[in-house]
């Protein structure tokens, strides 16, 4: 599941989620919109905070999709 979808479905703001995982709201925004890839430590915190709904696999699938989009645009 994507982080953005999880937060929307659970009515959690980016700022509130950032506090839950110990980072800044701007970082959560960047993670949600594919502008930044979270560190392994942050991925683990997200996994725990979402009770396994947003996993490391979700992040790598999202990254792969982003690479495919960039390649097809070139």
N, C-alpha and C positions, 0 to 999 in steps of 0.2 A: 504494500500500500504506500502511496506517496504521502509525504509529510503534510503537504497542503491539504489533501483529502482528509487525512486523519484529524487535523486541527479543525477543519470546517465541520466534519461530522460530529465532533465532540464539543464544539463551541468554545474552543480554546484560542485565545489571541496569540499572535506571534510573540508579543512581549511577555505574556504569562508563561508561555512554553520556554522562552529563553531563560526566565528565572528558574524554571524547573530543572533545566539542564546546565545551568551555570555559565551562560554565555550572554551575548548582547542580542537585542532584538534584530538589529541589522544583519547579524550573521544568520539568524533563523530565516529572515526574508531571502537572503542570498541562497541559502540551501534550498528553500522551497521553489525558487525560480531558476535553479540550475546555474546560478552565477558563481557558485562556490561549492566545492566538494568538501564535506566535513571530514575532519581527521578521524582516525580509527577510534580515538577516545570519545569523541563527540558522537560517532555512530553508535557506540556501545551505550552511551547515556540516552540517546534517542530510543534505542531498542528497549531499554529498561523503562523509560518514562512512558512509552506507548504500549507497554506490556507485550512486546513482541509483534506488534502490528506493523511497525516500520523497521525493517531489518536491513542488514548489510547488503543482502541480495537486491533489495529494492533500490539502494543507492547505485549499485553497479549497473543495474538495468537502466536506470535513468541516465547514467553517464554514457552508456553504450548508445542509447537513443539520441543523445545530444551529439555524439560523434558522427552517427549516421546522417543526421540532419546537416551537419557542417560539410560532410563529404559530398552529399547530393547537391548542395548549394554551390559547390566549387566548380 
